[in-house]
Amino acid sequence: MSELVTLDEIKHHFGMTGSNADVDDELESISDRISKIFETYCDRTFDSDTYIEYYDGGGRDMLVLKHYPIISITSIYDDSDWGWGASYLVDSDNYMIKNDREVVYKSGYVFYDYIQNVKVTYVAGYATIPDDLKHVAILETIRSYKSRKDVDITSKSLEDGSVTYTSKEFLPMTLAVLNKYTRRSIS
């Protein structure tokens, strides 16, 4: 799971100074949960990691990898016997990364048409979490922290006893940012 924001980033954004172990622990816990909710909503992780995946070659000249943006490709093997020997290693001069998510063979080359014959080892994700994603993670963390005792209450009037509730959903700005990062299938 990605840590989208640090405790220092949360506290700095809201001008919180000093240290209170209970508050700090609660903010970190909420931030971790918000990060997990964001990843579940977007159907992906955000931090960079190494992945090993297997694909059907299908006689195509392109593969769409599961994780993105692709940072680098360590190796691609095209082997119908699944031995992954050196003779089945695809020369890195014969393919390129396209649109941060696709591996495209040079003109005239295709992956063999077998089941799970292509093994790709690669690094994908964000080395640095994008600022817009960090911003909404901070906002949702603080929003959740502030409403932890009076869940969904935005205001109370002592004179007439009225209570105003807020939506349990993410803020509209948060949804707009998350929708930008949500995994989309490419046909």
ROSE-4610 file (N, C-alpha, C; in Angstrom, 1 decimal, always signed):
// ROSE-4610
residu = [M/M/M/S/S/S/E/E/E/L/L/L/V/V/V/T/T/T/L/L/L/D/D/D/E/E/E/I/I/I/K/K/K/H/H/H/H/H/H/F/F/F/G/G/G/M/M/M/T/T/T/G/G/G/S/S/S/N/N/N/A/A/A/D/D/D/V/V/V/D/D/D/D/D/D/E/E/E/L/L/L/E/E/E/S/S/S/I/I/I/S/S/S/D/D/D/R/R/R/I/I/I/S/S/S/K/K/K/I/I/I/F/F/F/E/E/E/T/T/T/Y/Y/Y/C/C/C/D/D/D/R/R/R/T/T/T/F/F/F/D/D/D/S/S/S/D/D/D/T/T/T/Y/Y/Y/I/I/I/E/E/E/Y/Y/Y/Y/Y/Y/D/D/D/G/G/G/G/G/G/G/G/G/R/R/R/D/D/D/M/M/M/L/L/L/V/V/V/L/L/L/K/K/K/H/H/H/Y/Y/Y/P/P/P/I/I/I/I/I/I/S/S/S/I/I/I/T/T/T/S/S/S/I/I/I/Y/Y/Y/D/D/D/D/D/D/S/S/S/D/D/D/W/W/W/G/G/G/W/W/W/G/G/G/A/A/A/S/S/S/Y/Y/Y/L/L/L/V/V/V/D/D/D/S/S/S/D/D/D/N/N/N/Y/Y/Y/M/M/M/I/I/I/K/K/K/N/N/N/D/D/D/R/R/R/E/E/E/V/V/V/V/V/V/Y/Y/Y/K/K/K/S/S/S/G/G/G/Y/Y/Y/V/V/V/F/F/F/Y/Y/Y/D/D/D/Y/Y/Y/I/I/I/Q/Q/Q/N/N/N/V/V/V/K/K/K/V/V/V/T/T/T/Y/Y/Y/V/V/V/A/A/A/G/G/G/Y/Y/Y/A/A/A/T/T/T/I/I/I/P/P/P/D/D/D/D/D/D/L/L/L/K/K/K/H/H/H/V/V/V/A/A/A/I/I/I/L/L/L/E/E/E/T/T/T/I/I/I/R/R/R/S/S/S/Y/Y/Y/K/K/K/S/S/S/R/R/R/K/K/K/D/D/D/V/V/V/D/D/D/I/I/I/T/T/T/S/S/S/K/K/K/S/S/S/L/L/L/E/E/E/D/D/D/G/G/G/S/S/S/V/V/V/T/T/T/Y/Y/Y/T/T/T/S/S/S/K/K/K/E/E/E/F/F/F/L/L/L/P/P/P/M/M/M/T/T/T/L/L/L/A/A/A/V/V/V/L/L/L/N/N/N/K/K/K/Y/Y/Y/T/T/T/R/R/R/R/R/R/S/S/S/I/I/I/S/S/S]
num = [1/1/1/2/2/2/3/3/3/4/4/4/5/5/5/6/6/6/7/7/7/8/8/8/9/9/9/10/10/10/11/11/11/12/12/12/13/13/13/14/14/14/15/15/15/16/16/16/17/17/17/18/18/18/19/19/19/20/20/20/21/21/21/22/22/22/23/23/23/24/24/24/25/25/25/26/26/26/27/27/27/28/28/28/29/29/29/30/30/30/31/31/31/32/32/32/33/33/33/34/34/34/35/35/35/36/36/36/37/37/37/38/38/38/39/39/39/40/40/40/41/41/41/42/42/42/43/43/43/44/44/44/45/45/45/46/46/46/47/47/47/48/48/48/49/49/49/50/50/50/51/51/51/52/52/52/53/53/53/54/54/54/55/55/55/56/56/56/57/57/57/58/58/58/59/59/59/60/60/60/61/61/61/62/62/62/63/63/63/64/64/64/65/65/65/66/66/66/67/67/67/68/68/68/69/69/69/70/70/70/71/71/71/72/72/72/73/73/73/74/74/74/75/75/75/76/76/76/77/77/77/78/78/78/79/79/79/80/80/80/81/81/81/82/82/82/83/83/83/84/84/84/85/85/85/86/86/86/87/87/87/88/88/88/89/89/89/90/90/90/91/91/91/92/92/92/93/93/93/94/94/94/95/95/95/96/96/96/97/97/97/98/98/98/99/99/99/100/100/100/101/101/101/102/102/102/103/103/103/104/104/104/105/105/105/106/106/106/107/107/107/108/108/108/109/109/109/110/110/110/111/111/111/112/112/112/113/113/113/114/114/114/115/115/115/116/116/116/117/117/117/118/118/118/119/119/119/120/120/120/121/121/121/122/122/122/123/123/123/124/124/124/125/125/125/126/126/126/127/127/127/128/128/128/129/129/129/130/130/130/131/131/131/132/132/132/133/133/133/134/134/134/135/135/135/136/136/136/137/137/137/138/138/138/139/139/139/140/140/140/141/141/141/142/142/142/143/143/143/144/144/144/145/145/145/146/146/146/147/147/147/148/148/148/149/149/149/150/150/150/151/151/151/152/152/152/153/153/153/154/154/154/155/155/155/156/156/156/157/157/157/158/158/158/159/159/159/160/160/160/161/161/161/162/162/162/163/163/163/164/164/164/165/165/165/166/166/166/167/167/167/168/168/168/169/169/169/170/170/170/171/171/171/172/172/172/173/173/173/174/174/174/175/175/175/176/176/176/177/177/177/178/178/178/179/179/179/180/180/180/181/181/181/182/182/182/183/183/183/184/184/184/185/185/185/186/186/186/187/187/187]
x = [+0.8/+0.0/+0.9/+0.5/+1.2/+0.9/+1.9/+1.7/+1.6/+0.4/+0.2/+0.8/+0.6/+1.1/+1.8/+2.7/+3.3/+2.6/+2.9/+2.3/+2.8/+4.0/+4.6/+3.8/+3.5/+2.8/+1.4/+0.7/-0.6/-0.6/+0.3/+0.4/+0.8/+1.7/+2.2/+1.0/+0.3/-0.8/-1.8/-2.1/-3.1/-2.5/-1.2/-0.5/-0.5/-0.4/-0.3/+1.2/+1.4/+2.8/+2.9/+4.1/+4.3/+4.0/+4.1/+3.8/+2.9/+1.9/+1.0/+0.9/+1.4/+1.5/+0.1/-0.9/-2.2/-2.8/-2.6/-3.1/-2.3/-1.0/-0.1/-0.5/-0.7/-1.0/-2.4/-3.4/-4.7/-4.6/-3.9/-3.7/-3.0/-2.0/-1.3/-2.3/-3.0/-4.0/-5.0/-5.6/-6.6/-6.0/-4.8/-4.1/-3.9/-3.5/-3.3/-4.6/-5.7/-7.0/-7.4/-7.2/-7.6/-6.8/-5.5/-4.6/-5.2/-5.6/-6.1/-7.5/-8.3/-9.6/-9.3/-8.4/-8.1/-7.6/-6.7/-6.2/-7.3/-8.2/-9.4/-10.3/-10.6/-11.4/-10.8/-9.5/-8.8/-8.4/-8.5/-8.2/-6.7/-5.8/-4.4/-3.6/-2.3/-1.4/-0.7/-0.2/+0.4/+1.9/+2.5/+3.9/+4.6/+5.9/+6.5/+6.9/+6.9/+7.3/+7.7/+8.3/+8.6/+7.5/+7.1/+6.1/+6.6/+6.1/+6.3/+4.9/+4.6/+3.3/+3.5/+2.4/+2.4/+1.2/+1.4/+0.4/+0.3/-0.9/-1.0/-0.5/+0.4/+1.0/+0.0/-0.8/-1.9/-1.5/-0.2/+0.2/+0.1/+0.0/-0.1/+1.3/+1.3/+2.6/+2.6/+1.6/+1.5/+0.9/+1.4/+0.9/+0.5/-0.6/-1.1/-0.8/+0.2/+0.6/-0.4/-0.5/-1.5/-1.2/+0.1/+0.5/+1.1/+0.8/+1.3/+1.4/+2.2/+3.0/+4.2/+4.6/+5.7/+7.0/+7.8/+9.1/+10.2/+10.3/+11.3/+10.9/+11.4/+11.2/+12.5/+12.5/+13.7/+13.9/+12.9/+13.0/+11.6/+11.7/+10.5/+11.0/+10.3/+10.5/+9.3/+9.5/+8.4/+8.7/+8.1/+8.5/+7.2/+6.8/+5.6/+5.8/+7.1/+7.4/+7.5/+7.5/+7.6/+8.9/+10.0/+11.3/+12.0/+11.7/+12.2/+13.8/+14.3/+15.8/+16.2/+17.5/+18.2/+17.8/+17.6/+17.3/+15.9/+15.1/+13.7/+13.6/+14.7/+14.7/+14.5/+13.6/+13.3/+14.3/+15.0/+16.0/+15.3/+15.8/+15.2/+15.2/+16.0/+16.0/+14.8/+14.0/+12.9/+11.5/+11.5/+10.2/+10.4/+9.3/+9.4/+8.1/+8.2/+7.1/+6.3/+5.0/+4.1/+3.0/+2.7/+1.6/+1.7/+2.9/+3.2/+2.5/+1.9/+1.2/+1.4/+1.8/+1.9/+3.3/+3.5/+4.8/+4.5/+5.2/+4.9/+6.2/+6.0/+7.1/+7.4/+8.6/+9.0/+8.1/+8.0/+7.3/+7.8/+6.9/+7.3/+7.4/+7.4/+7.6/+6.2/+6.0/+4.8/+5.1/+4.3/+4.5/+3.8/+4.4/+3.9/+2.4/+1.7/+0.3/+0.1/+0.5/+0.4/-0.3/-0.6/-1.2/-0.1/-0.1/+0.8/+2.3/+2.6/+3.9/+4.8/+4.2/+5.0/+5.2/+6.4/+6.7/+7.4/+6.8/+7.3/+7.7/+8.9/+9.3/+9.6/+9.0/+9.1/+8.8/+9.2/+8.9/+7.9/+6.9/+5.8/+5.3/+4.6/+4.1/+4.7/+4.5/+5.0/+6.1/+7.3/+8.4/+8.1/+7.4/+6.9/+5.3/+4.6/+3.1/+2.7/+1.9/+1.4/+0.8/+1.1/+0.6/-0.9/-1.7/-3.1/-3.6/-3.0/-3.4/-3.0/-1.9/-1.4/-2.4/-2.8/-3.6/-5.0/-5.6/-6.9/-6.8/-5.7/-5.4/-5.3/-4.6/-4.5/-5.9/-6.6/-8.0/-8.9/-8.9/-9.8/-9.3/-8.0/-7.5/-8.0/-7.8/-8.2/-9.7/-10.4/-11.9/-12.4/-11.7/-12.1/-11.7/-10.5/-10.1/-11.0/-11.4/-12.3/-13.7/-14.1/-15.5/-15.5/-14.4/-14.4/-15.3/-15.6/-16.4/-17.9/-18.1/-19.4/-19.5/-19.6/-19.5/-20.6/-20.2/-21.1/-21.8/-21.4/-22.1/-21.1/-21.7/-20.8/-21.1/-22.3/-22.5/-23.7/-23.6/-24.7/-25.0/-26.3/-26.8/-27.3/-26.7/-27.0/-28.4/-28.7/-30.0/-31.2/-31.2/-32.4/-32.2/-31.0/-30.7/-30.6/-30.5/-30.5/-29.1/-29.0/-27.8/-27.7/-26.6/-26.4/-25.4/-25.8/-25.0/-24.3/-23.2/-22.4/-22.5/-22.2/-22.2/-21.1/-21.4/-20.4/-19.4/-19.8/-19.0/-17.8/-16.8/-15.7/-16.1/-15.3/-15.5/-15.5/-16.3/-16.3/-14.9/-14.1/-12.7/-11.9/-12.1/-11.5/-11.9/-13.2/-13.7/-13.1/-13.0/-12.5/-11.0/-10.3/-8.9/-8.8/-9.5/-9.4/-9.9/-10.9/-11.3/-10.2/-9.4/-8.2/-7.2/-7.2/-6.2/-6.8/-8.1/-8.8/-8.3/-8.1/-7.6/-8.7/-8.3/-9.2/-8.7/-9.6/-9.2/-9.0/-8.0/-7.7/-8.0/-8.8/-9.1/-8.2]
y = [-1.2/+0.0/+1.2/+2.2/+3.5/+4.3/+5.0/+6.1/+7.3/+7.8/+8.9/+10.2/+10.4/+11.6/+11.2/+12.1/+11.8/+12.7/+12.3/+13.0/+14.5/+14.7/+16.1/+16.9/+16.3/+17.0/+17.4/+16.5/+16.7/+17.9/+17.8/+18.8/+20.2/+20.2/+21.4/+22.1/+21.3/+21.9/+22.6/+22.1/+22.7/+23.5/+23.8/+24.6/+24.1/+22.8/+22.1/+22.1/+22.6/+22.6/+21.7/+21.4/+20.6/+19.1/+18.4/+17.0/+16.5/+15.8/+15.1/+13.7/+12.8/+11.4/+10.8/+11.1/+10.6/+11.2/+12.5/+13.1/+12.6/+12.5/+12.1/+10.6/+9.8/+8.4/+8.3/+9.1/+9.1/+9.6/+10.7/+11.2/+10.2/+9.5/+8.5/+7.3/+6.9/+5.8/+6.2/+7.4/+7.8/+7.9/+8.5/+8.7/+7.3/+6.3/+5.0/+4.4/+4.6/+4.1/+4.9/+6.2/+7.0/+6.5/+6.2/+5.7/+4.4/+3.5/+2.2/+2.4/+3.3/+3.5/+4.1/+5.0/+5.6/+4.5/+3.6/+2.5/+1.6/+1.3/+0.4/+1.1/+2.3/+3.1/+3.1/+3.4/+3.5/+2.1/+1.1/-0.3/-0.4/+0.3/+0.3/+0.8/+0.5/+1.1/+2.3/+3.1/+4.4/+4.4/+3.8/+3.8/+2.9/+3.1/+2.3/+0.9/-0.1/-1.4/-2.3/-3.4/-4.3/-5.4/-5.7/-6.6/-7.7/-8.9/-10.0/-10.4/-10.4/-10.7/-11.6/-12.4/-13.3/-13.0/-13.0/-12.6/-13.6/-13.7/-14.5/-13.6/-14.1/-13.3/-13.0/-13.9/-13.6/-13.2/-13.4/-13.0/-11.5/-10.7/-9.2/-8.6/-7.3/-6.5/-5.6/-5.8/-4.9/-5.6/-5.2/-5.7/-4.5/-4.6/-3.6/-4.1/-3.5/-4.1/-3.6/-4.4/-4.1/-2.8/-2.6/-1.5/-0.4/+0.8/+2.0/+3.2/+4.2/+4.3/+3.4/+2.9/+2.0/+2.9/+2.6/+3.3/+2.7/+1.3/+0.6/-0.8/-1.5/-2.9/-3.6/-4.6/-5.3/-6.4/-7.1/-8.2/-8.6/-9.1/-9.7/-11.0/-12.1/-13.4/-13.8/-14.4/-15.0/-16.4/-17.3/-18.7/-19.6/-20.3/-21.1/-22.3/-22.7/-23.8/-23.3/-22.1/-21.5/-21.8/-21.9/-22.2/-20.9/-19.8/-18.5/-18.4/-19.3/-19.3/-18.1/-17.9/-16.7/-16.6/-17.7/-17.7/-17.1/-17.0/-16.5/-15.0/-14.5/-13.1/-12.2/-11.3/-10.3/-9.2/-8.9/-7.8/-6.5/-5.7/-4.4/-3.4/-3.6/-2.8/-3.0/-4.1/-4.5/-4.1/-3.4/-2.9/-1.5/-0.8/+0.4/+0.6/+1.5/+1.8/+2.9/+2.7/+3.7/+4.1/+5.3/+5.8/+5.4/+5.2/+4.8/+3.5/+2.8/+1.6/+0.4/+0.7/-0.3/-0.7/-1.9/-2.3/-2.6/-2.0/-2.1/-2.7/-3.8/-4.3/-3.5/-3.5/-2.8/-3.4/-2.6/-3.1/-4.4/-5.3/-6.6/-7.7/-7.4/-8.3/-8.5/-9.7/-10.0/-11.0/-11.0/-12.0/-13.3/-14.4/-15.7/-15.9/-16.6/-16.9/-18.1/-18.0/-19.1/-18.5/-19.4/-19.1/-18.8/-17.6/-17.2/-17.4/-17.1/-17.3/-16.1/-15.0/-13.8/-13.4/-13.4/-13.0/-11.7/-10.7/-9.4/-9.0/-8.6/-8.1/-6.6/-5.8/-4.3/-3.5/-2.3/-1.4/-0.4/-0.2/+0.8/+1.5/+2.6/+3.4/+4.7/+5.5/+6.8/+6.8/+7.3/+7.5/+8.6/+9.6/+10.7/+10.7/+10.7/+10.8/+12.1/+12.2/+13.4/+14.4/+15.7/+16.7/+16.7/+16.5/+16.6/+15.4/+14.3/+13.1/+13.3/+13.9/+14.2/+15.2/+16.2/+17.3/+16.7/+15.9/+15.4/+14.4/+13.7/+12.7/+13.5/+14.6/+15.5/+16.0/+16.5/+17.1/+16.0/+14.8/+13.8/+13.3/+13.3/+12.8/+13.8/+15.1/+16.1/+16.1/+16.0/+16.0/+14.8/+13.6/+12.5/+12.6/+13.2/+13.5/+14.4/+15.5/+16.5/+15.9/+15.0/+14.5/+13.1/+12.7/+11.4/+11.2/+12.3/+12.2/+12.5/+13.4/+13.8/+13.4/+12.2/+11.7/+12.4/+13.0/+13.7/+14.9/+15.4/+16.7/+17.8/+18.8/+20.0/+21.2/+21.2/+22.3/+22.0/+22.6/+22.4/+23.8/+24.1/+25.3/+25.1/+25.8/+25.6/+26.2/+27.3/+28.0/+27.2/+26.6/+25.9/+24.4/+23.9/+22.5/+21.9/+22.7/+22.1/+21.6/+20.6/+19.9/+19.9/+20.2/+20.1/+19.0/+18.1/+16.9/+17.1/+16.5/+16.6/+15.2/+15.1/+13.9/+12.9/+11.6/+10.6/+10.4/+10.9/+10.7/+11.5/+11.2/+12.1/+13.4/+14.4/+15.8/+15.7/+16.5/+16.5/+16.6/+17.5/+17.7/+16.3/+15.6/+14.3/+13.3/+13.3/+12.3/+12.7/+14.0/+14.4/+14.0/+14.1/+13.7/+12.1/+11.4/+10.0/+9.4/+10.0/+9.5/+9.6/+10.6/+10.8/+9.6/+9.0/+7.9/+6.5/+6.4/+5.1/+4.3/+3.0/+2.1/+2.0/+2.1/+2.0/+0.8/+0.0/-1.1/-0.5/-1.0/-0.6/-1.7/-1.5/-2.6/-2.5]
z = [+0.0/+0.0/+0.0/-0.7/-0.8/+0.5/+0.9/+1.9/+1.0/+0.8/-0.1/+0.5/+1.8/+2.5/+3.8/+4.3/+5.6/+6.6/+7.9/+9.0/+8.9/+8.6/+8.5/+7.4/+6.3/+5.2/+5.7/+6.4/+6.9/+7.9/+8.8/+9.9/+9.3/+8.4/+7.7/+7.0/+6.2/+5.4/+6.3/+7.5/+8.4/+9.5/+9.4/+10.4/+11.8/+11.9/+13.2/+13.6/+14.8/+15.3/+16.5/+16.9/+18.1/+17.8/+18.9/+18.8/+19.9/+19.6/+20.5/+20.0/+20.8/+20.3/+20.0/+20.7/+20.4/+19.1/+19.0/+17.7/+16.5/+16.7/+15.6/+15.2/+16.2/+15.9/+15.2/+15.6/+15.0/+13.6/+13.3/+12.0/+11.0/+11.5/+10.7/+10.4/+11.4/+11.2/+10.1/+10.3/+9.3/+7.9/+7.9/+6.6/+5.9/+6.7/+6.1/+5.6/+6.3/+5.8/+4.6/+4.6/+3.4/+2.2/+2.3/+1.2/+0.7/+1.6/+1.2/+0.5/+1.0/+0.3/-1.1/-1.2/-2.5/-3.5/-3.0/-3.9/-4.3/-3.4/-3.7/-4.7/-4.5/-5.4/-6.8/-6.9/-8.2/-8.8/-8.0/-8.4/-8.8/-8.0/-8.3/-7.1/-7.1/-6.1/-6.8/-6.0/-6.5/-6.4/-5.4/-5.2/-6.2/-6.5/-7.4/-6.8/-7.6/-7.2/-8.4/-8.2/-9.3/-9.4/-10.6/-10.9/-11.9/-11.7/-12.7/-13.1/-14.4/-14.9/-16.1/-16.4/-17.5/-18.4/-19.7/-20.7/-21.8/-22.4/-23.6/-24.8/-25.6/-26.6/-27.7/-28.1/-29.0/-30.4/-30.8/-32.1/-32.3/-31.2/-31.3/-31.2/-31.5/-31.4/-30.2/-29.3/-28.2/-26.9/-25.8/-24.5/-23.7/-22.9/-22.0/-20.6/-19.9/-18.6/-17.5/-16.5/-15.4/-14.6/-14.3/-13.4/-14.3/-13.9/-14.6/-13.7/-14.0/-15.3/-15.2/-16.3/-16.4/-16.3/-15.4/-15.2/-16.0/-16.0/-16.7/-16.9/-17.9/-18.1/-17.9/-17.0/-16.7/-17.7/-18.1/-19.1/-19.6/-20.8/-21.4/-22.1/-21.7/-22.3/-23.1/-24.3/-25.1/-25.3/-24.5/-24.4/-24.2/-25.2/-25.1/-24.2/-23.9/-22.9/-21.5/-21.2/-19.9/-19.2/-20.0/-19.4/-19.1/-19.8/-19.6/-19.8/-20.6/-20.9/-21.6/-21.6/-22.2/-23.7/-24.4/-25.8/-26.1/-25.1/-25.3/-24.8/-24.3/-23.9/-25.1/-25.0/-26.1/-26.0/-27.1/-27.1/-26.8/-25.9/-25.5/-26.7/-27.7/-28.9/-29.7/-29.5/-30.3/-29.8/-28.7/-28.1/-27.5/-27.2/-26.5/-25.6/-24.6/-23.8/-24.4/-24.5/-25.1/-24.1/-24.0/-23.2/-21.7/-21.2/-19.8/-19.4/-20.3/-19.9/-20.9/-22.1/-23.2/-23.5/-23.9/-24.5/-26.0/-26.9/-28.3/-29.0/-29.7/-30.5/-31.7/-32.2/-33.4/-34.6/-35.6/-36.8/-37.3/-37.5/-38.1/-37.0/-35.8/-34.7/-34.0/-33.5/-32.7/-31.6/-30.6/-29.5/-30.0/-29.7/-30.2/-29.7/-30.4/-30.1/-29.2/-27.9/-27.0/-25.7/-24.8/-23.5/-22.5/-21.9/-20.8/-21.2/-22.5/-23.0/-22.9/-22.5/-22.3/-20.8/-20.4/-19.0/-19.0/-18.3/-18.2/-16.8/-16.6/-15.3/-15.4/-14.6/-14.8/-13.5/-13.6/-12.4/-12.9/-12.1/-12.4/-11.1/-11.3/-10.2/-10.2/-9.2/-9.0/-8.0/-8.5/-7.6/-6.6/-7.0/-6.2/-6.4/-5.4/-5.5/-6.1/-7.1/-7.7/-6.7/-6.9/-5.9/-5.7/-6.8/-6.7/-5.8/-6.0/-5.2/-3.7/-3.4/-2.1/-1.4/-2.2/-1.7/-1.2/-2.0/-1.6/-0.5/-0.4/+0.7/+2.0/+2.0/+3.1/+3.6/+2.6/+2.9/+3.5/+2.9/+3.4/+4.8/+5.0/+6.3/+7.4/+7.2/+8.1/+8.3/+7.2/+7.3/+8.2/+8.0/+8.8/+10.2/+10.4/+11.8/+12.5/+11.9/+12.5/+12.8/+12.0/+12.2/+12.9/+13.5/+14.1/+15.3/+16.1/+17.2/+16.9/+16.0/+15.5/+14.0/+13.8/+12.4/+11.6/+10.5/+9.5/+10.0/+11.2/+11.6/+11.3/+10.5/+10.2/+11.1/+11.7/+12.6/+13.6/+14.8/+15.8/+16.2/+16.5/+17.0/+18.4/+19.4/+20.8/+21.1/+20.4/+20.6/+20.3/+19.1/+18.7/+18.6/+18.9/+18.9/+17.5/+16.4/+15.1/+14.8/+13.9/+13.5/+12.0/+11.4/+10.0/+9.7/+8.8/+8.5/+7.1/+7.0/+5.7/+5.1/+3.8/+3.1/+3.6/+3.6/+3.9/+2.8/+1.6/+0.4/+0.4/-0.5/-0.7/-1.2/-1.0/-1.5/-3.0/-3.7/-5.2/-5.8/-5.2/-5.7/-5.6/-4.5/-4.3/-5.4/-5.6/-6.7/-8.0/-8.3/-9.6/-9.8/-8.7/-8.8/-8.8/-8.0/-8.0/-9.4/-10.0/-11.3/-12.3/-12.2/-13.1/-13.0/-11.8/-11.5/-11.5/-11.7/-11.7/-12.9/-12.6/-13.6/-14.7/-15.9/-17.1/-17.9/-18.4/-19.3/-20.7/-21.3/-22.7/-23.6/-24.6/-25.5/-26.8]
